[in-house]
Amino acid sequence: MKIHEMPIPNHLREAYLKNGIEELYPPQAECVTAGLFDRKNILAAIPTASGKTLIAEMAMQKEISEGGKCLYIVPLKALASEKYEDFSGKSVKVGIATGDPDQRDEYLGRYDIIVATSEKTDSLIRNKAGWLKSISLLVVDEIHLIGDDSRGGTLEMVIAQLRFQNPDMQIIGLSATMGNPESLAKWLDAALITSEWRPVDLREGVYYNGAIHFHGTERLLETPKKDDDLNLLLDTVNEGGQCLVFVSSRRSAEAYAKRAAVTLKKSSDALDELAKRIAKADTTASGKNLALAVKSGAAFHHAGLPREARSAVEEGFRNGDILCISSTPTLAAGLNLPARRVIIRDYQRYERGTGMNPIPVLEYRQMAGRAGRPRLDPYGEAVLIAKEQRDVDRLFEEFIDAPAEDITSQCQKENELRSHLLALITSGFAQTADEVRGFMEKSFYASQKSVHRRLDKNIEKTLAYLEKSGMIEKEGDGIHGTLFGALTSRLYLDPESAMMIKEGIAAKNFTAFGMLHLLCMTPDMFRFYLKASDEKFVDKILKERSDELLLEDISEEFFAAIKTALVAEEWISEISEDSICERFGVGAGDIHAVVENLRWLMHAAGRICHEFASCCDSEMQDLELRVNHGVKEELLPLISLKGIGRVRARRLFDRGITNPEGLMAAEEHEVVSILGATIAKNVLEQAGRRSAKKSRPDREEEEREDVPTEKKPQATLFDFGE
């Protein structure tokens, strides 16, 4: 099928033709034949790089030309940004929604395409964003993640609720190959498109003893190095290609990049510039190691890096300057970074409680699918590395020739049901127990099971928990959410987290460290892994500061929460990221992740505190601001001014300027010397307005005293250095 034959807007057709896209790939053509442009539901379970995004974009642009509105759901914020860039600049209005979880973001209704994560979409539904009712086309990228044990339940409920709310909505599901696509297609009432076709031929093999073994053939490699992974890299680079190397841990990723840099010894002005950007974005030891590796053409990529450093690595790889990236598997599930050869060096992963386990076949397929750059590479290679001769056949059997795993619903889990059933009730989707059960009967879980007794039992148990927790109330056959339940759902909290916060605040033993530890104990919080080397200082904290803690426990989570709370405490004590990383063995990106998580939880805790324990209101507001900005309490008056963050506030304070009044009293040239002319002007104007407001006649203040004011959420912008 030719692009000029497609019923898409002329501007999109011209953009495709300009980029050399004249004909559809076979899987894309199958989607058109199955009713893509006739508003039929489609599930495309096809390989990476086979043109899934173009399928969605054509359908969305046609829908918009006919007056529709589209929602594009992705699993990761980074992927949301990538898709936002892909869809922008093509004569439609594109918005992106990845921000605060308790906002309606009604402004998004102005856009034709809204790109959002599944969690953000779930939050928008709970907060009753009005524009969601006008969605006429839903695209779900990486829809196989409905089977993910940590996020699948949310994605399933989002799809179910949007279908309930918009029954005439078209759905397009985009997926990698999975074991049971028929099951998902049946639930979606969708035409199923499966294919093994790829624009670049994929060769899958196992490397052992100087040769890559393929089905029926083998390819000999030169082996100038003693390490197999470096020989595979050199072979790729010598042929003019780039390499992705997947390893099991961050430490392994960093170590491989260091060895690859020594081996490659590439140099260029572009690499030097990238290295400078990375060194500026990440001043920790890890950042310095990355910058050094990049100068020689190699890099590593993992969640412990700051976003700016990761972006620089991705840009350098796409431009062809960086020849090799070593990564944990997170890269495989997210960004579009194809390479000539993908090396899956580590195909086992450590899991708490069970030790080392093989990675899922679906994960292997995601990694292997990155091999081969369309229009650049004649082929792509995915290579596993065998340690012994007997491993060669086993790796073919367990990964290359194995079918992908079936995906199963995660909605039967109690912790998933608690949150989602509460949302159903408080959002108005169900107002009786029968309506709750009726809604869940339409879930993917119900469609997979012929016997629903387990689901009914779990629903009954969950409703009893929510009632006992004071989040829902029953009146006859009816169920409605209480103030506490509605607040919990709108704040996007796990009900157990909300209960822990409410009970902890009621203890009235408020300390900053105690509150941080409490939040780090909630199910919603990301916690650091506790290493053996951490045990001494955690024990020391328990002995010296146990009276500050609001919880008592002896679980592994309890001790991990102490470590995480200590990292947060150092952040709000203005300790440098370098020092925190060195002391706790974490990355700068990890600190940012903890702070981002705590910003949300602090805001949520503040709202709960305001409703149920207002005596702690001021302490909670101060702590929330300290977490947002990473400052000691003494800097709070200064960071209340827009444009003043932790670095500038500390400079002012150390020069004796401790509040807005002090700014107004200071010599202008002194303020300019500290802040620079532009920022000094803006800040002085703000401080002047505040001083003027404070100096109004008492009579005017008395007249305004009884005007009701709505409590506003605190600002939630980061200020990671300036």
C-alpha positions in Angstrom: 0.0 0.0 0.0 1.2 3.5 -0.9 1.2 6.4 1.4 -0.5 8.6 -1.2 -3.4 6.2 -1.1 -4.0 6.6 2.6 -7.0 8.7 3.8 -4.8 10.9 6.0 -4.5 14.7 5.9 -2.4 16.2 3.1 0.1 17.8 5.5 0.9 14.4 7.1 1.2 12.7 3.7 3.6 15.4 2.5 5.7 15.1 5.7 6.0 11.3 5.2 6.9 11.6 1.6 9.5 14.3 2.5 11.1 11.8 4.9 11.2 9.1 2.3 8.2 7.1 3.5 6.4 6.1 0.4 5.0 2.7 1.1 3.6 1.0 4.2 5.4 -2.0 5.8 3.4 -5.3 5.5 2.2 -5.2 9.2 1.1 -1.6 8.7 -0.8 -2.5 5.6 -2.5 -5.4 7.5 -3.7 -2.9 10.1 -5.3 -0.8 7.4 -7.0 -3.8 5.9 -8.3 -4.8 9.3 -10.2 -1.5 9.7 -7.7 1.0 11.1 -9.3 3.9 9.3 -12.8 2.5 9.9 -12.6 3.0 13.7 -12.2 -0.7 14.3 -10.2 -1.7 17.4 -6.8 -3.0 16.5 -4.2 -5.0 18.5 -0.8 -4.9 16.7 1.6 -7.5 18.3 4.6 -7.0 16.0 8.4 -6.7 16.4 10.2 -3.6 17.5 11.1 -1.2 14.6 8.2 -2.6 12.4 6.4 0.8 12.3 4.0 0.7 15.2 4.1 4.5 15.9 3.2 5.3 12.3 0.1 3.1 12.5 -1.0 5.1 15.5 -0.1 8.5 14.1 -2.0 7.9 10.8 -5.1 6.9 12.7 -4.9 9.8 15.2 -4.4 12.4 12.4 -7.4 11.1 10.5 -9.5 11.1 13.7 -8.5 14.7 14.5 -9.4 15.8 10.9 -12.9 14.5 11.6 -13.2 16.4 14.9 -12.0 13.7 17.3 -9.5 13.9 20.2 -6.8 11.3 20.9 -5.1 10.0 24.0 -1.7 8.2 23.6 -0.7 6.2 26.7 3.0 5.2 27.3 4.7 3.4 30.3 7.6 5.9 30.9 8.0 9.6 31.2 11.0 9.5 28.9 8.9 7.7 26.3 6.2 10.3 26.7 8.7 13.1 25.8 9.9 11.1 22.8 6.4 10.6 21.5 5.5 14.2 22.1 8.5 15.2 19.9 7.4 12.6 17.3 3.9 13.9 17.0 4.6 17.7 17.2 5.1 20.0 14.3 2.6 18.2 12.0 -0.3 20.7 12.1 -2.0 19.3 15.2 -1.9 20.5 18.8 0.0 18.0 21.0 0.1 18.1 24.8 2.0 16.0 27.4 0.7 15.0 30.8 3.3 13.5 33.2 3.1 16.0 36.2 1.5 16.2 39.6 -0.8 13.3 40.4 -3.7 15.2 42.0 -4.4 17.8 39.3 -7.2 17.7 36.7 -5.0 19.6 34.1 -8.1 20.8 32.3 -5.9 22.9 30.0 -5.0 19.6 28.3 -8.5 19.6 26.7 -7.2 22.3 24.3 -5.0 19.7 22.6 -5.8 17.2 19.8 -3.3 14.6 21.0 -2.5 14.2 24.7 0.5 11.9 25.5 0.4 10.6 29.1 1.7 7.8 31.3 -0.8 5.2 32.5 -0.4 6.4 36.1 -1.1 10.0 35.1 -4.1 8.9 33.1 -5.4 7.0 36.2 -4.9 10.1 38.3 -6.8 12.3 35.8 -9.7 9.8 35.8 -9.8 9.9 39.7 -9.7 13.7 39.6 -12.6 13.7 37.0 -10.8 15.7 34.3 -13.7 16.7 32.1 -11.9 16.5 28.7 -11.4 12.7 29.1 -15.1 12.2 28.1 -14.3 13.6 24.7 -11.5 11.1 23.9 -12.6 9.3 20.7 -9.4 7.3 20.0 -7.2 5.7 22.6 -3.7 4.4 21.7 -1.9 2.2 24.3 1.8 1.7 23.6 3.5 -1.3 25.1 0.1 -2.7 26.0 1.7 -6.1 26.9 2.7 -4.3 30.2 -0.8 -5.0 31.3 0.8 -8.2 32.6 3.6 -6.4 34.5 3.4 -7.3 38.2 4.0 -3.7 39.4 2.1 -1.6 36.9 -0.2 -3.9 35.0 -3.2 -3.4 37.2 -3.2 0.3 36.7 -3.0 0.0 32.9 -5.9 -2.5 32.9 -8.2 -0.4 35.0 -7.4 2.8 33.0 -8.4 1.0 29.8 -11.5 -0.5 31.4 -12.6 2.9 32.8 -12.0 4.8 29.6 -14.1 2.2 27.7 -16.9 2.5 30.2 -16.8 6.2 30.0 -16.5 6.4 26.2 -18.2 3.3 24.8 -17.8 4.4 21.1 -14.0 5.1 21.5 -11.6 3.3 19.1 -8.7 1.5 20.7 -5.4 0.7 19.2 -3.0 -1.5 21.2 0.6 -1.6 20.2 2.8 -4.4 21.6 5.9 -6.5 21.3 5.4 -10.1 20.6 3.6 -11.9 23.4 2.5 -15.5 24.1 -1.2 -15.0 24.1 -2.2 -12.0 22.0 -5.6 -13.6 21.2 -6.6 -13.3 24.9 -5.9 -9.6 25.0 -7.5 -9.0 21.5 -10.7 -10.8 22.7 -11.0 -8.5 25.7 -10.5 -5.4 23.6 -12.9 -6.6 20.9 -10.0 -6.0 18.5 -8.7 -7.3 15.3 -5.4 -9.0 16.0 -2.4 -8.3 13.7 0.6 -10.5 14.4 3.8 -10.6 12.3 7.5 -11.5 12.4 8.3 -9.1 9.6 11.0 -6.5 10.3 12.4 -3.7 8.0 15.9 -4.9 8.9 16.8 -8.6 9.0 17.4 -9.8 12.5 20.0 -12.6 13.1 20.0 -14.2 16.5 22.9 -16.2 17.7 25.1 -17.3 20.6 28.8 -16.4 20.8 31.3 -19.0 22.1 35.0 -19.5 21.6 35.6 -17.0 18.9 32.5 -17.7 16.8 28.8 -16.6 16.7 26.7 -19.6 16.2 23.5 -19.1 14.2 21.0 -21.7 13.2 22.9 -23.8 10.7 25.9 -21.5 10.3 28.5 -19.8 12.3 30.7 -16.7 11.9 34.3 -16.5 13.0 35.6 -13.4 14.7 39.0 -12.0 15.3 39.8 -12.2 19.0 42.5 -9.6 19.9 41.2 -9.2 23.4 40.8 -11.8 26.1 37.2 -10.7 26.9 34.4 -12.0 24.7 32.3 -8.9 25.2 35.1 -6.6 24.0 35.8 -8.8 20.9 32.2 -8.5 19.9 32.3 -4.8 20.3 35.4 -4.4 18.2 34.0 -6.5 15.5 30.9 -4.3 15.3 32.8 -1.1 15.3 35.2 -2.3 12.6 32.2 -2.9 10.4 31.0 0.6 10.9 28.2 -0.3 13.4 27.2 0.6 16.9 26.6 -1.7 19.9 24.2 -2.0 22.8 25.4 -4.2 25.6 22.9 -5.4 28.2 24.2 -6.3 31.7 22.5 -7.2 34.9 23.5 -4.3 37.2 24.6 -0.7 37.3 28.0 -1.6 38.5 28.5 -4.0 35.6 27.3 -1.3 33.2 29.8 1.2 34.5 32.6 -1.3 34.5 32.0 -2.4 30.9 31.8 1.2 29.7 35.2 1.9 31.3 36.8 -1.2 29.6 35.1 -0.3 26.3 36.5 3.2 26.4 40.0 2.0 26.9 39.5 -0.4 24.0 37.9 2.1 21.6 40.1 5.2 22.3 38.0 7.3 20.0 38.3 11.1 20.1 36.4 14.0 18.5 35.2 17.5 19.3 31.6 16.2 19.5 32.6 13.7 22.2 34.4 16.3 24.2 31.3 18.5 24.2 29.1 15.6 25.3 31.6 14.8 28.1 31.5 18.5 29.3 27.7 18.4 29.3 27.7 15.2 31.4 30.3 16.5 33.8 28.2 19.6 34.4 25.0 17.6 34.8 26.5 15.0 37.2 29.4 16.0 39.5 29.4 12.7 41.4 32.1 10.0 40.9 29.7 8.1 38.6 29.2 11.2 36.5 32.9 11.8 36.2 33.4 8.1 35.1 30.7 8.5 32.5 32.2 11.7 31.1 35.6 10.0 30.9 34.2 7.1 29.0 32.2 9.3 26.6 35.4 11.2 25.7 36.6 7.9 24.2 33.3 6.9 22.5 31.7 4.6 25.1 28.9 5.2 27.7 26.7 3.6 30.3 23.0 4.2 30.9 20.9 3.5 34.0 18.3 5.0 36.3 21.0 6.2 38.7 22.1 8.9 36.3 20.4 12.4 36.2 18.1 12.9 33.3 20.4 15.5 31.7 23.3 13.0 31.6 21.0 10.2 30.2 19.8 12.6 27.5 23.3 13.5 26.5 24.2 9.8 26.1 21.1 9.1 24.0 21.8 12.1 21.8 25.5 11.1 21.3 24.4 7.5 20.4 21.8 8.7 17.9 24.2 11.0 16.2 26.8 8.2 15.9 29.4 9.8 18.1 29.1 7.3 20.9 29.8 3.8 19.6 28.7 1.7 22.5 26.3 1.9 25.4 26.2 -0.6 28.3 22.9 -0.7 30.1 20.6 -2.4 32.5 17.5 -3.8 30.8 15.5 -0.6 31.5 16.8 0.8 28.2 15.2 -2.1 26.2 11.7 -1.3 27.4 11.9 2.4 26.8 13.6 4.6 24.3 14.1 4.1 20.6 17.9 3.5 20.4 18.6 0.9 17.7 22.1 -0.5 17.1 23.8 -2.8 14.6 24.5 -5.3 17.2 22.9 -6.0 20.6 24.9 -8.1 23.0 23.0 -9.7 25.8 25.9 -10.5 28.1 23.9 -11.1 31.3 20.7 -13.1 30.9 20.2 -13.8 34.6 19.2 -11.3 37.2 19.3 -11.3 41.0 15.9 -11.2 42.6 15.4 -10.8 46.3 14.4 -14.0 48.0 15.1 -16.3 45.1 18.6 -15.4 44.0 19.7 -15.4 40.3 17.0 -16.2 37.8 16.8 -16.2 33.9 15.3 -13.0 32.5 11.9 -13.5 30.8 11.8 -14.4 27.1 9.7 -11.2 26.5 12.5 -9.1 28.0 15.1 -10.9 25.8 12.9 -10.1 22.8 12.7 -6.4 23.8 16.5 -6.3 23.9 17.1 -8.3 20.7 14.5 -6.1 18.9 16.9 -3.1 19.3 19.2 -4.7 16.7 19.3 -3.1 13.3 18.8 0.5 12.4 16.2 0.9 9.5 17.7 2.5 6.4 21.2 2.5 8.0 22.1 -1.2 8.7 22.0 -4.1 6.2 21.1 -6.4 9.1 20.9 -6.4 12.9 22.4 -9.0 15.2 21.4 -10.1 18.7 24.0 -12.1 20.4 24.0 -14.0 23.7 27.3 -15.0 25.2 27.8 -18.5 26.4 30.3 -19.3 29.1 30.6 -23.0 28.3 30.1 -25.2 25.2 27.0 -26.8 26.7 25.4 -23.4 27.2 25.1 -22.8 23.4 22.2 -25.2 22.8 20.6 -24.2 26.1 20.6 -20.5 25.2 19.0 -21.2 21.8 16.3 -23.3 23.5 15.6 -21.0 26.5 15.7 -17.6 24.6 16.0 -17.6 20.8 13.6 -20.4 20.0 11.4 -20.1 23.0 7.9 -18.5 22.8 7.3 -15.3 24.7 5.4 -15.7 28.0 1.7 -15.3 28.2 0.5 -12.1 29.9 -2.0 -12.4 32.7 -4.1 -9.8 34.6 -2.7 -8.4 37.8 -6.0 -7.2 39.1 -6.7 -10.1 41.4 -4.0 -8.8 43.8 -5.3 -7.3 47.0 -3.0 -4.3 47.0 -4.1 -3.5 43.4 -7.8 -4.0 44.2 -7.7 -1.7 47.3 -6.6 1.3 45.3 -8.7 0.6 42.1 -11.9 -0.3 43.9 -11.7 2.9 46.0 -11.2 4.9 42.8 -14.2 3.2 41.1 -16.4 4.2 44.0 -15.1 7.8 44.6 -15.0 8.5 40.8 -18.7 7.5 40.4 -18.1 4.4 38.2 -19.8 2.1 40.8 -22.2 3.0 43.7 -23.2 -0.4 44.9 -21.4 -3.7 45.6 -23.2 -5.2 42.6 -22.0 -2.4 40.4 -18.4 -2.9 41.6 -18.7 -6.6 40.8 -20.4 -5.8 37.4 -17.5 -3.4 36.5 -14.9 -5.9 37.4 -16.7 -8.6 35.3 -15.6 -6.5 32.3 -12.0 -6.5 33.3 -9.2 -8.4 31.5 -8.9 -10.6 34.6 -12.5 -11.7 34.3 -12.2 -12.3 30.6 -9.3 -14.7 31.3 -11.1 -16.7 34.0 -14.1 -19.0 33.5 -14.6 -19.1 37.3 -14.9 -15.8 39.1 -15.2 -17.0 42.7 -11.7 -15.8 43.6 -12.4 -12.4 42.2 -15.7 -12.1 44.1 -14.0 -13.2 47.3 -11.2 -10.6 46.8 -13.7 -7.8 46.0 -15.7 -8.6 49.2 -12.5 -8.7 51.3 -11.3 -5.4 49.8 -14.6 -3.6 50.3 -14.5 -4.7 54.0 -10.9 -3.3 54.3 -12.0 0.0 52.8 -15.0 0.3 55.1 -13.0 -0.6 58.2 -10.4 2.0 57.2 -13.0 4.7 57.0 -12.6 5.3 53.3 -16.1 4.1 52.2 -19.5 3.9 53.9 -22.4 1.6 53.1 -26.0 2.8 53.3 -28.4 -0.1 52.4 -27.2 -1.3 49.0 -25.3 1.9 48.3 -21.6 2.6 48.7 -20.0 6.0 48.7 -16.6 7.4 49.5 -15.9 9.3 52.6 -13.9 12.6 52.7 -10.9 10.5 53.7 -11.5 8.0 50.9 -12.1 10.6 48.2 -9.0 12.5 49.3 -6.9 9.3 49.2 -8.0 8.5 45.7 -7.5 12.0 44.4 -4.1 12.2 45.9 -3.3 8.9 44.1 -2.2 7.2 47.2 -2.4 3.5 48.0 -5.1 3.3 50.8 -2.5 1.6 53.0 -0.2 4.6 52.6 -3.0 7.0 53.5 -3.8 5.0 56.6 -0.1 4.9 57.7 0.2 8.7 57.2 -3.1 9.5 59.0 -2.1 7.3 62.0 1.5 8.6 62.0 0.3 12.2 62.1 -2.1 11.5 64.9 0.9 10.4 67.1 1.7 14.1 67.4 5.4 13.3 67.8 6.4 15.4 64.8 10.1 15.5 63.7 11.3 15.9 60.2 13.3 12.6 60.2 10.4 10.8 61.7 8.0 12.0 59.0 10.5 11.2 56.2 10.9 7.7 57.6 7.2 7.2 57.8 6.7 8.2 54.2 9.6 6.0 53.2 7.8 3.1 54.8 4.6 3.5 52.7 3.9 1.1 49.8 4.0 4.1 47.4 7.7 5.0 48.2 10.8 3.9 46.3 13.3 2.6 48.8 17.0 2.0 48.5 18.4 -1.5 48.7 20.1 -2.2 52.0 23.6 -3.4 51.5 25.7 -5.3 54.1 27.9 -2.3 54.5 24.9 -0.2 55.5 24.0 -2.2 58.6 26.4 -0.4 61.0 25.1 3.1 60.4 21.5 2.0 60.4 22.0 0.3 63.7 23.7 3.5 65.0 20.7 5.5 63.9 18.3 3.1 65.6 20.1 3.4 68.9 20.5 7.2 68.8 17.2 8.4 67.2 14.6 5.7 67.7 12.5 8.1 69.7 12.0 10.2 66.5 10.5 7.3 64.6 6.7 7.1 64.3 6.7 3.3 63.5 8.3 0.2 65.1 9.3 -2.8 63.1 12.1 -5.2 62.4 11.4 -5.9 58.7 13.9 -5.4 55.9 11.6 -2.6 54.5 11.9 -0.8 57.9 15.7 -0.7 57.7 15.7 0.2 54.0 13.3 3.1 54.9 15.9 4.4 57.4 18.6 4.5 54.8 16.2 6.2 52.3 15.1 8.8 55.0 18.7 9.5 55.8 19.4 10.3 52.2 16.4 12.6 52.1 17.5 14.2 55.4 21.0 15.0 54.0 19.3 16.5 50.9 17.3 18.9 53.1 20.4 19.6 55.1 22.1 21.0 51.9 24.7 18.2 51.8 26.2 18.0 48.3 25.1 15.3 46.0 28.7 14.1 45.7 28.9 13.5 49.4 25.5 11.8 49.6 26.4 9.5 46.7 29.7 8.6 48.3 28.3 8.0 51.8 25.3 5.9 50.7 26.6 4.3 47.5 23.8 5.7 45.3 23.7 7.7 42.1 22.6 11.3 41.6 19.6 10.0 39.6 18.6 8.0 42.7 18.6 11.0 44.9 16.4 12.8 42.4 14.1 9.8 42.3 13.7 9.8 46.1 13.1 13.5 46.2 10.6 13.4 43.4 8.7 10.6 45.1 8.8 12.4 48.5 7.6 15.7 46.9 4.4 13.9 46.0 4.1 12.1 49.3 4.8 15.2 51.3 2.2 17.1 49.5 -0.3 14.2 50.0 0.6 14.0 53.7 0.2 17.8 54.0 -3.4 17.5 52.6 -4.2 14.7 55.0 -2.7 16.6 57.9 -4.7 19.7 57.0 -8.0 17.7 57.2 -7.3 15.4 60.1 -4.5 16.9 62.3 -4.2 20.6 61.5 -2.1 21.2 64.6 0.9 20.0 62.5 0.0 22.1 59.4 2.9 24.6 59.6 5.5 21.9 60.3 4.3 19.9 57.3 4.3 22.9 55.0 7.8 23.8 56.0 9.1 20.2 55.6 7.4 20.0 52.2 9.2 23.2 51.0 12.5 21.9 52.4 12.0 18.6 50.4 11.0 20.5 47.3 14.1 22.7 47.4 16.7 20.8 49.4 17.3 23.5 52.0 17.7 23.9 55.8 14.8 25.6 57.6 16.7 28.9 57.8 16.5 29.4 54.0 12.7 29.1 53.8 12.0 32.8 53.7 14.3 33.3 50.8 13.3 30.3 48.6 9.7 31.6 48.8 10.9 34.1 46.1 10.6 32.9 42.5 14.0 32.4 40.9 15.7 31.7 44.3 16.7 28.1 44.8 19.0 26.3 47.2 22.2 27.6 45.7 21.3 31.3 45.4 19.4 31.2 48.8 22.6 29.9 50.5 24.7 32.6 48.8 22.4 35.3 50.0 22.1 33.9 53.5 25.9 33.6 53.9 26.2 37.3 53.0 23.8 38.2 55.8 20.6 38.6 53.6 18.2 36.2 55.3 14.7 37.2 54.2 12.8 39.4 51.6 13.0 42.4 54.0 16.8 42.0 54.1 16.9 41.9 50.3 15.1 45.3 50.2 17.5 46.8 52.8 20.6 45.6 51.0 22.5 47.7 48.5 21.4 46.9 45.0 25.0 46.4 43.7 25.5 43.8 46.4 22.4 41.8 45.4 23.5 42.0 41.7 27.0 40.7 42.6 25.4 37.6 44.2 22.5 36.9 41.8 23.4 38.7 38.5 21.5 41.7 37.1 18.4 40.0 35.6 17.6 37.7 38.5 18.4 40.5 41.0 15.9 42.8 39.3 13.1 40.2 39.3 13.8 39.2 42.9 13.9 42.7 44.2 10.6 43.5 42.5 9.0 40.5 44.3 10.5 41.4 47.6 9.2 45.0 47.1 5.7 43.8 46.5 5.8 41.7 49.6 7.1 44.6 51.7 4.3 46.9 50.2 1.7 44.3 51.1 3.0 44.0 54.7 2.9 47.8 55.1 -0.8 48.3 54.2 -2.9 50.0 56.9 -4.2 47.7 59.6 -7.8 48.7 58.7 -7.4 47.1 55.2 -6.0 43.9 56.7 -8.9 43.8 59.1 -11.4 44.2 56.3 -9.8 41.2 54.4 -9.4 39.1 57.5 -12.7 37.1 57.2 -12.5 36.5 53.4 -12.3 32.7 53.0 -9.3 31.4 51.2 -8.7 28.1 49.6 -5.7 26.1 50.8 -3.4 25.7 47.8 -0.9 22.9 47.2 2.7 24.0 47.7 4.8 24.6 44.7 6.4 21.4 43.5 9.1 22.6 41.1 12.6 21.1 41.5 15.6 23.3 41.9 18.6 20.9 41.5 21.3 23.5 41.5 21.4 26.6 39.4 
